[in-house]
Amino acid sequence: MTHARLQGLPDPEFQPEYYDDVPLKRLIAFVIDVFFVSVLTALTLPFTAFLGIFFFPALWFVVNLAYRIISISNSSATPGMRLAGIELRDGNGDPFTLGLAAVHTGIFVFGSSVFLLQAASVILMLSTKRARGLADHILGTAALNKFPTVARAL
Protein backbone atom coordinates (compact mmCIF):
# COMPACT_ATOMS: atom_id res chain seq x y z
CA MET A 1 0.00 0.00 0.00
CA THR A 2 1.42 3.39 -1.01
CA HIS A 3 1.15 6.10 1.58
CA ALA A 4 -0.30 9.36 0.19
CA ARG A 5 2.78 11.30 1.36
CA LEU A 6 5.00 9.09 -0.83
CA GLN A 7 3.01 9.28 -4.07
CA GLY A 8 5.79 11.05 -5.99
CA LEU A 9 8.50 8.51 -5.15
CA PRO A 10 9.28 5.49 -7.33
CA ASP A 11 7.31 2.41 -6.35
CA PRO A 12 9.67 -0.19 -4.84
CA GLU A 13 7.58 -3.02 -6.33
CA PHE A 14 7.84 -1.78 -9.92
CA GLN A 15 11.07 0.25 -9.75
CA PRO A 16 13.26 -1.51 -7.18
CA GLU A 17 16.42 -0.23 -8.87
CA TYR A 18 15.87 3.13 -7.18
CA TYR A 19 16.30 1.46 -3.76
CA ASP A 20 18.91 -1.23 -4.54
CA ASP A 21 21.86 -1.06 -2.10
CA VAL A 22 20.67 2.27 -0.64
CA PRO A 23 21.41 1.26 3.00
CA LEU A 24 25.00 0.34 2.08
CA LYS A 25 25.40 3.53 0.06
CA ARG A 26 24.08 5.56 2.99
CA LEU A 27 26.72 3.97 5.24
CA ILE A 28 29.44 4.76 2.71
CA ALA A 29 28.16 8.33 2.40
CA PHE A 30 28.10 8.69 6.19
CA VAL A 31 31.76 7.65 6.49
CA ILE A 32 32.81 9.99 3.68
CA ASP A 33 30.84 12.88 5.22
CA VAL A 34 32.35 12.31 8.68
CA PHE A 35 35.80 12.54 7.07
CA PHE A 36 34.90 15.75 5.16
CA VAL A 37 33.37 17.37 8.26
CA SER A 38 36.45 16.46 10.30
CA VAL A 39 38.75 18.05 7.71
CA LEU A 40 36.58 21.17 7.49
CA THR A 41 36.52 21.45 11.27
CA ALA A 42 40.31 21.16 11.42
CA LEU A 43 40.59 23.86 8.74
CA THR A 44 38.43 26.22 10.83
CA LEU A 45 40.75 25.99 13.85
CA PRO A 46 43.10 28.81 12.71
CA PHE A 47 40.06 31.10 12.39
CA THR A 48 39.32 30.55 16.07
CA ALA A 49 42.92 31.45 17.00
CA PHE A 50 43.19 27.72 17.81
CA LEU A 51 40.84 28.19 20.76
CA GLY A 52 38.56 25.75 18.94
CA ILE A 53 40.81 22.97 20.19
CA PHE A 54 39.26 23.45 23.63
CA PHE A 55 35.72 23.04 22.32
CA PHE A 56 36.46 20.82 19.31
CA PRO A 57 33.36 18.55 19.70
CA ALA A 58 31.06 21.59 19.75
CA LEU A 59 32.89 23.11 16.78
CA TRP A 60 32.63 19.79 14.91
CA PHE A 61 28.89 19.68 15.69
CA VAL A 62 28.30 23.18 14.27
CA VAL A 63 30.39 22.49 11.15
CA ASN A 64 28.50 19.20 10.68
CA LEU A 65 25.12 20.94 10.86
CA ALA A 66 26.18 23.66 8.42
CA TYR A 67 27.79 21.14 6.04
CA ARG A 68 24.69 18.94 5.92
CA ILE A 69 22.08 21.70 5.73
CA ILE A 70 23.91 23.69 3.05
CA SER A 71 24.83 20.71 0.87
CA ILE A 72 21.44 19.00 1.13
CA SER A 73 19.52 22.21 0.42
CA ASN A 74 21.72 22.95 -2.62
CA SER A 75 21.79 19.52 -4.26
CA SER A 76 19.50 17.28 -2.19
CA ALA A 77 22.59 15.30 -1.14
CA THR A 78 25.75 15.72 0.87
CA PRO A 79 29.06 15.32 -0.97
CA GLY A 80 29.29 11.81 0.49
CA MET A 81 25.84 10.97 -0.87
CA ARG A 82 26.79 12.31 -4.30
CA LEU A 83 29.94 10.16 -4.31
CA ALA A 84 27.86 7.13 -3.28
CA GLY A 85 25.30 7.86 -6.02
CA ILE A 86 22.25 8.63 -3.88
CA GLU A 87 20.11 11.68 -3.26
CA LEU A 88 17.28 12.64 -0.94
CA ARG A 89 13.79 13.37 -2.23
CA ASP A 90 10.59 14.51 -0.56
CA GLY A 91 7.35 12.54 -0.82
CA ASN A 92 6.52 14.23 -4.14
CA GLY A 93 9.89 13.22 -5.60
CA ASP A 94 11.20 16.78 -5.45
CA PRO A 95 14.64 17.87 -4.20
CA PHE A 96 14.89 19.12 -0.62
CA THR A 97 14.26 22.76 0.20
CA LEU A 98 16.33 24.65 2.77
CA GLY A 99 13.63 24.14 5.41
CA LEU A 100 13.29 20.42 4.76
CA ALA A 101 17.09 20.02 4.72
CA ALA A 102 17.32 21.76 8.11
CA VAL A 103 14.56 19.66 9.69
CA HIS A 104 15.89 16.40 8.20
CA THR A 105 19.40 17.25 9.41
CA GLY A 106 18.11 18.11 12.89
CA ILE A 107 16.26 14.80 13.19
CA PHE A 108 19.23 12.90 11.73
CA VAL A 109 21.75 14.50 14.12
CA PHE A 110 19.50 14.03 17.15
CA GLY A 111 18.76 10.44 16.17
CA SER A 112 22.45 9.76 15.63
CA SER A 113 23.23 10.94 19.14
CA VAL A 114 20.74 8.57 20.82
CA PHE A 115 21.75 4.92 20.40
CA LEU A 116 18.21 3.49 20.44
CA LEU A 117 17.01 5.98 17.83
CA GLN A 118 20.04 5.27 15.64
CA ALA A 119 19.46 1.53 15.98
CA ALA A 120 15.78 1.98 15.07
CA SER A 121 16.79 4.02 12.02
CA VAL A 122 19.22 1.35 10.83
CA ILE A 123 16.62 -1.39 11.36
CA LEU A 124 14.08 0.63 9.35
CA MET A 125 16.57 1.12 6.52
CA LEU A 126 17.33 -2.58 6.38
CA SER A 127 13.75 -3.83 6.70
CA THR A 128 11.55 -1.50 4.66
CA LYS A 129 11.06 -1.63 0.89
CA ARG A 130 12.12 1.99 0.40
CA ALA A 131 15.13 1.67 2.78
CA ARG A 132 13.97 4.74 4.70
CA GLY A 133 15.57 5.77 7.99
CA LEU A 134 13.82 7.29 11.01
CA ALA A 135 14.05 10.88 9.74
CA ASP A 136 12.67 9.73 6.37
CA HIS A 137 9.72 8.00 8.04
CA ILE A 138 8.92 11.07 10.11
CA LEU A 139 9.14 13.49 7.15
CA GLY A 140 7.88 11.27 4.32
CA THR A 141 11.18 11.40 2.44
CA ALA A 142 13.53 8.81 0.95
CA ALA A 143 17.06 8.33 -0.34
CA LEU A 144 17.14 7.11 -3.95
CA ASN A 145 19.80 5.91 -6.31
CA LYS A 146 20.62 8.87 -8.49
CA PHE A 147 21.44 6.74 -11.52
CA PRO A 148 19.54 3.48 -11.07
CA THR A 149 20.59 0.56 -13.18
CA VAL A 150 17.80 -0.26 -15.58
CA ALA A 151 19.26 -3.40 -17.13
CA ARG A 152 17.53 -6.16 -15.16
CA ALA A 153 16.97 -9.77 -16.09
CA LEU A 154 13.38 -10.31 -17.12
Contacts in CASP RR format, 6 or more apart in sequence:
PFRMAT RR
TARGET T0000
AUTHOR 0000-0000-0000
METHOD contacts of the structure
MODEL  1
MTHARLQGLPDPEFQPEYYDDVPLKRLIAFVIDVFFVSVLTALTLPFTAF
LGIFFFPALWFVVNLAYRIISISNSSATPGMRLAGIELRDGNGDPFTLGL
AAVHTGIFVFGSSVFLLQAASVILMLSTKRARGLADHILGTAALNKFPTV
ARAL
2 11 0 8 1.000
3 140 0 8 1.000
5 91 0 8 1.000
5 140 0 8 1.000
6 91 0 8 1.000
6 130 0 8 1.000
6 140 0 8 1.000
6 142 0 8 1.000
7 91 0 8 1.000
7 92 0 8 1.000
8 91 0 8 1.000
8 92 0 8 1.000
8 93 0 8 1.000
9 18 0 8 1.000
9 89 0 8 1.000
9 91 0 8 1.000
9 93 0 8 1.000
9 130 0 8 1.000
9 142 0 8 1.000
9 144 0 8 1.000
10 18 0 8 1.000
10 19 0 8 1.000
10 144 0 8 1.000
12 18 0 8 1.000
12 19 0 8 1.000
12 129 0 8 1.000
12 130 0 8 1.000
13 129 0 8 1.000
15 148 0 8 1.000
17 145 0 8 1.000
17 148 0 8 1.000
17 149 0 8 1.000
17 150 0 8 1.000
17 152 0 8 1.000
18 144 0 8 1.000
18 145 0 8 1.000
18 148 0 8 1.000
19 129 0 8 1.000
19 130 0 8 1.000
19 131 0 8 1.000
19 142 0 8 1.000
19 144 0 8 1.000
19 145 0 8 1.000
20 145 0 8 1.000
20 148 0 8 1.000
20 149 0 8 1.000
21 145 0 8 1.000
22 86 0 8 1.000
22 125 0 8 1.000
22 131 0 8 1.000
22 143 0 8 1.000
22 144 0 8 1.000
22 145 0 8 1.000
23 122 0 8 1.000
23 125 0 8 1.000
23 126 0 8 1.000
23 131 0 8 1.000
25 81 0 8 1.000
25 84 0 8 1.000
25 85 0 8 1.000
25 86 0 8 1.000
25 143 0 8 1.000
25 145 0 8 1.000
26 81 0 8 1.000
26 84 0 8 1.000
26 86 0 8 1.000
26 125 0 8 1.000
26 131 0 8 1.000
26 143 0 8 1.000
28 80 0 8 1.000
28 83 0 8 1.000
28 84 0 8 1.000
29 78 0 8 1.000
29 80 0 8 1.000
29 81 0 8 1.000
29 83 0 8 1.000
29 84 0 8 1.000
29 86 0 8 1.000
32 79 0 8 1.000
32 80 0 8 1.000
32 83 0 8 1.000
32 84 0 8 1.000
33 67 0 8 1.000
33 68 0 8 1.000
33 78 0 8 1.000
33 79 0 8 1.000
33 80 0 8 1.000
33 81 0 8 1.000
36 67 0 8 1.000
36 78 0 8 1.000
36 79 0 8 1.000
36 80 0 8 1.000
37 60 0 8 1.000
37 63 0 8 1.000
37 64 0 8 1.000
37 67 0 8 1.000
38 60 0 8 1.000
40 63 0 8 1.000
40 67 0 8 1.000
41 56 0 8 1.000
41 59 0 8 1.000
41 60 0 8 1.000
41 63 0 8 1.000
41 64 0 8 1.000
44 52 0 8 1.000
44 59 0 8 1.000
44 63 0 8 1.000
45 52 0 8 1.000
45 53 0 8 1.000
45 59 0 8 1.000
48 59 0 8 1.000
52 59 0 8 1.000
61 109 0 8 1.000
64 109 0 8 1.000
65 105 0 8 1.000
65 106 0 8 1.000
65 109 0 8 1.000
67 78 0 8 1.000
68 78 0 8 1.000
68 101 0 8 1.000
68 105 0 8 1.000
68 108 0 8 1.000
68 109 0 8 1.000
69 98 0 8 1.000
69 101 0 8 1.000
69 102 0 8 1.000
69 105 0 8 1.000
71 77 0 8 1.000
71 78 0 8 1.000
71 79 0 8 1.000
72 78 0 8 1.000
72 88 0 8 1.000
72 96 0 8 1.000
72 101 0 8 1.000
72 104 0 8 1.000
72 105 0 8 1.000
73 96 0 8 1.000
73 97 0 8 1.000
73 98 0 8 1.000
73 99 0 8 1.000
73 100 0 8 1.000
73 101 0 8 1.000
73 102 0 8 1.000
75 82 0 8 1.000
75 87 0 8 1.000
75 95 0 8 1.000
76 87 0 8 1.000
76 88 0 8 1.000
76 89 0 8 1.000
76 95 0 8 1.000
76 96 0 8 1.000
77 85 0 8 1.000
77 86 0 8 1.000
77 87 0 8 1.000
77 88 0 8 1.000
77 146 0 8 1.000
81 87 0 8 1.000
81 88 0 8 1.000
81 143 0 8 1.000
82 146 0 8 1.000
85 145 0 8 1.000
85 146 0 8 1.000
85 147 0 8 1.000
86 143 0 8 1.000
86 144 0 8 1.000
86 145 0 8 1.000
86 146 0 8 1.000
87 95 0 8 1.000
87 143 0 8 1.000
87 144 0 8 1.000
87 146 0 8 1.000
88 95 0 8 1.000
88 96 0 8 1.000
88 104 0 8 1.000
88 141 0 8 1.000
88 142 0 8 1.000
88 143 0 8 1.000
88 144 0 8 1.000
89 95 0 8 1.000
89 96 0 8 1.000
89 141 0 8 1.000
89 142 0 8 1.000
89 143 0 8 1.000
89 144 0 8 1.000
90 96 0 8 1.000
90 100 0 8 1.000
90 139 0 8 1.000
90 140 0 8 1.000
90 141 0 8 1.000
91 140 0 8 1.000
91 141 0 8 1.000
91 142 0 8 1.000
96 104 0 8 1.000
96 141 0 8 1.000
100 139 0 8 1.000
100 141 0 8 1.000
103 139 0 8 1.000
104 135 0 8 1.000
104 136 0 8 1.000
104 139 0 8 1.000
104 141 0 8 1.000
106 135 0 8 1.000
107 134 0 8 1.000
107 135 0 8 1.000
107 138 0 8 1.000
107 139 0 8 1.000
108 135 0 8 1.000
110 117 0 8 1.000
111 117 0 8 1.000
111 118 0 8 1.000
111 121 0 8 1.000
111 134 0 8 1.000
111 135 0 8 1.000
112 118 0 8 1.000
117 134 0 8 1.000
120 134 0 8 1.000
121 133 0 8 1.000
121 134 0 8 1.000
121 135 0 8 1.000
122 133 0 8 1.000
124 132 0 8 1.000
124 133 0 8 1.000
124 134 0 8 1.000
124 136 0 8 1.000
124 137 0 8 1.000
125 131 0 8 1.000
125 132 0 8 1.000
125 133 0 8 1.000
130 136 0 8 1.000
130 142 0 8 1.000
131 142 0 8 1.000
131 143 0 8 1.000
132 140 0 8 1.000
132 141 0 8 1.000
132 142 0 8 1.000
132 143 0 8 1.000
135 141 0 8 1.000
136 142 0 8 1.000
136 143 0 8 1.000
END
